[in-house]
Amino acid sequence: MAELDIDIQSFDIPRAVTVYPDRAGVRWWTKAWFNNREEGEASVEIEREQAIRFIHDNIEKDVWLEEFYPKQM
C-alpha cells in the first residue's frame, strides 16, 4: 500500500475572548475577536458556572472558542 503524504498548513489566527456580567451580575456573556477585528463577534449568553470556569483558567481558550464560536474556528 502506498502512503499518502499530506502537507497540512497551520494558520495561527489572532483571537481574543472574554467573559463579563451584566450590571446586576446575574447574566453572563462571552465575546470573541478574530483576526484583530475591532468589532468582534456577537456576544453569547453563558451560565455563571461557565464564566467561573473560564475566569479560573479551567478551560482552554481554543476549547472555549470551539464551543461558542465554532464557525469562526
N, C-alpha and C positions, 0 to 999 in steps of 0.2 A: 504494500500500500504506500502510495506517495503521501508525504506530509505536506500540508498547506502552510506556507509561511505568510502570516498575515501581519502587516505593519499597522499597528494601531497608534494613532496620534492622540496625544492628550493635550487639551487646551485648558489652561488654568484661567478661568474667568473670574475676575474680581467680583466678590459677593460679600454683602454685609447683611446682618439680621439683628433685630432687637425685639424685645417684648416690653409692653408698657400697659399700665392700668388706666381705666377711666378716672375721672376726678374723684369719684367716691371709692375707688379701689375695689369695686365689685366685679366689673367686667374687665377681661384682659384681652390684649391684642398682640399679634406679631406682625412685623413689617420687614420686607426684604428689599434690597437694592442689588441689581446685577449690572455688570459692565460699567460701574461708576455712574449710572444714570441718576440724575438729580431727583427725578420724580419718584422713583421706586415703584414697587408693585402695590396693589391694593392690600390694605390691612385685612387680616383674617382673625376672627374672634377665636380665642382658645380658652381652655379651662384654667383656673387658677393653679391647679396642681401641675399642669404642663409648664406654665410660666415659672414656677418654683424650680422644676427640674432644669429648665434652661438656665435660669439665673445661677444655680449652683453647679453649672457645668456637668450635669448628669446625663447629657445627651450631646452627641457630636453635631457641630453646625451643619455638616452635609446631610446627616440623617434628618435633622430638623427641616432643612430646606426641601429634601425629597418628600417629606410628609405633607408640608403645607404649600409648596410651590413646585410640584412635580413637572409641570410643563417647562418651566424655566431651567430646570436641572437637566 
